[in-house]
């Protein structure tokens, strides 16, 4: 895989601004309206949209409140436009870094708004130090009749126990490998863990999803869990694996795509490019 196709920008390279803009357009959209339009187009192809706000790491109460209002506004517009979509909330956008009580109140506002509008709310997991707070927040929201879906990361040693806890509390799981610093970075081991957790979740009969671009894992799930189409869904990112998404839709699997928007998404784009560079180093590629 050539660096050029990853959207990388090299200092002094001709067309640097164009390459940067191409990367932005590939990975995220500039604002809520463009995200809504993108979701409408994806819905027409059988893909659900999952809306996230990027570049909005809040450092004070006013920033956290702006992000909270943006999530609620997105939920309102998803409902008004009749879109098949949900919200993906990062607690870093609504105050977890400086006031966890405020963060919890803001999350409740978002979850209540989503519940009233019948728009699902998913919680995107972030760093390892936040896992306990994420899980407790999801437990509390569900107990308050504002159900959420919670991302759990296969690269953490604690995740098997966390699966038991969240299922016991009626929380739906989105299983991912993990995009931050985990307890292992061994590619094969993380694959093994994700498959093991997926088998464990499938045995419950409860709905869950797997978020991955790993072609081996996707092929494995399509074959080993072929009888679980009513409970298993697949999650992807905007800008990757479009051919695979459409193939899954044709085979009657539930497919969702993360649709991030925001004006300051450099950190998000950097994580995407870092992931692609890692795959390149070990001689692998994401699903087409």
N, C-alpha and C positions, 0 to 999 in steps of 0.2 A: 504494500500500500504506500503510495507516494505521499510525502508531506503536503504537496500541493492540493490534494483532494481533501485534506483534513481542514482546510481553511486556516492554516497557520500563517502568521504574519512575521516576516523576518525583517529586522532593521535594515534600512537601505535598499530594500527590494522594490523594484518598480511595481506600481500598482498596489502598494501597501494599503492604502485606504480602501481600495476596491475589495481586496482580500478580507479586510476586517469587516466591511459591510456584508460581504458574502457569508462570513461566519455568523454575524448577527442574524441575518435573514434565515439561515439554515436552522439555528438553534432556538431562537425566541422571536417574539413579535413585539413591536414597540409600545402597544397600548391595548386596552381592554376591547375596544371596538374591533381592531384587527384580529384579536384572539377569538372574538365571537364569530366573526365572519369565517375564520379558518375552521372553527368548530362546526359551523353549518355545512361547510364543504365536506368535512370529514364524516359528519353524520350521514350525508347523502351516500357515502361509500360504506356505511355500516360500522364506523368507528366512533366510539364515545370520546368526548373531550374532557380532559382533567385540567382545570385552570389553576395556574400558580403565578404568584407575583415574585419576580426576581429583582435583585438589586435594591432591596428595601430592608436591610438589616437595621433595626430600630435601636436607637441609643437614648431616646427619651420618650416621655409619655405622649407627646404630640405626634411624633413619628409613628408610634405604635397605634395610636388612634386612627391616623390616616390610613395605615395599612388595614386595620380592622374594617373601616368604612369601605375600602376598596374591595375587600373580600365580600362584604355584604352586598355591595352594589353589583358585583359580578354574579352573585347568586340570584339577585332580583332580575337581572337581564337574561340570565340563562332560562329562568322560569317564564318570563314574559315572552321570550322569543321561541319558547317551546323546544329548546335544544336538549339533546341527550348529553348532559354534562354534569360535572361535579367540581368541587373545590379541593385543592391540595394546599394545606396550610403548613407553613414553617413557623414554629414558635419564635424563631429569631426575628421574624417580621413584626410580631405583636407584643414584644416586651420581655421575653424570657431572660435576656442578658442583664437586665437591671432591676426588674420587679416581677417576681414570679406570681404574686397575687394579682397584679394588674394583667399579666399575661393570661392567667386562668380566667379572669373576668372577660377579657376580650375574646378568648376562645369560646366561652359560653355564648356571647353575643352572636358570634359567627355560626355556631352550631344551632342555636335557636332559630336564626334567620334561615339557615339551610333547611331545617326540619319543617318550618312553616311553609316554605316554598317547594318542598319535596325535591330539594337539591342536595345530593350527598356531600358529606364533608370527609376528606381523607387527611390524615396527619402524616406529613413527610418526616421521617426520622433524620436527625442531624448527628451531631457528635456523640461519642460514647458517654460522656458525662451527663447528657440530658436524657438518657433512656428511662431512668426511673421516673423522672418528672413527666415525660411523654406518656408513659403507661398509666401513671396515676391520673393524669388529666383525661385520658381516654376512658378510664374506668368511671370517673366522676361524671363525665358527659353522658355516657351510656346510662348510668344510674338516674340521671335527670331526664331521661327519655329523649336525649339528643344523640342518637347513635352515630358512631364514627367508624371509619376504616383506618387501621393503624399499620404503617410500614414496619416490618421487622427484618433485621439484617442478618443474613446467614453467616457473615464473617465474625460475629460475636459469639463467644463461648456460652453466654447466658441465654441465647435465644431459645433453645428447647424448653427451658423452664418458663420463659416469657410467653411462649405459645400457649402453654397450659393456663397461665394466668389470664391472658386476654380472652381465650375461648371460654373459660369459666365465667367471665363477666360479659359474655355476649358481644364481644368486639370482633369485627371482621378483619381478617389479616390480608395485607398485601406483602408478599414475600419477595425480598430483593437480596442481591449479594452484598451491597453496601458501597458507598462512594466516598467515605471519609477514612479515618484510621481505625482499623478493626483489630481483633486478636490474632488474626492470621492474614497473610497476603499470598498464601500459596494457592495458585489458580485451581489446581485439581482438588484440593481440600475444600475450597469454597464451593466448587461444583458439587462435590459429594454431600456437603452439609445442606445445600439448597435442595437437592433431590430428596434427601432423607426427610427434611422438614415438609416438603411438598407431599410426600407419601403419607406422612403423619397427619397432615391437614386433610388430605383427600379421604382418609379412613373415617373421619368424623362425619362426612356427608354435608358439612357446612360449606357455604360459599366462600371462596378465597381467590386470590389472583397471584400470578407470578410476574414480576417485572424484570425482564431480562432481554438482552440482545444476543445472548450466547446461542449460536445455532445448535450446539450439541444439547444444551438443556431444553431448548424448544422442541427439537426432534424427540428427545426422550419423553417429554411431557405429552406430546401429541400421540405417542405410541403407547407408553405405559399407562397413561391416564385417559385413554381414548373414550372410555365409558363415563367420564366425569364432565362432559360438556355442560351439563346443567349447573354445575357448581364451580368449575374452574374457568378463570378468565386470564388473558394475557395483557400485560401493560408494557408500553413502549414510550420512547421519547420522540418528540417532533424532530425531524431531521435524520432519522435512522430507520433502517429496516422496513421501508415502505412495501417492498415486494412481499416480505414475510407477513406483514399486517394483512395485506389483501388476500394472501393465500389462506390465512387463518379464518378470515371472514367468509371466504367461499366455502370453507369446511365447517361453517356454523359454530365457530368458537366466538366467545365474547372478547372483543378487542377494545382497549382504551389507549389513548395517546395523551401524554403530558404536554400541555400547551402553555408554556411560560410566556409571560409578557412583562415588560418593564424597560425603562430607559438605561438602567445601569446593571447589565447582566454579565459583566466581565468575569466575575468569580464563577458564575454558572458555566459560561463558555469554557473557562480554563479547566474546569472539572471534566467537561466532555472531551476536550482535546487531550488532556492527560490520560484519560481512559483509552482513547484511540492509540496514543503513543505506546501505552503499556501493551496493548494487544499486538502492535507492530513489533515490539521488542521480543515477544515470545512466539512470533510467527503465526498469529491468529487474526481473524477478522470478525466483525460483527455480522449478524445475519443480514442477508442482502435486503 
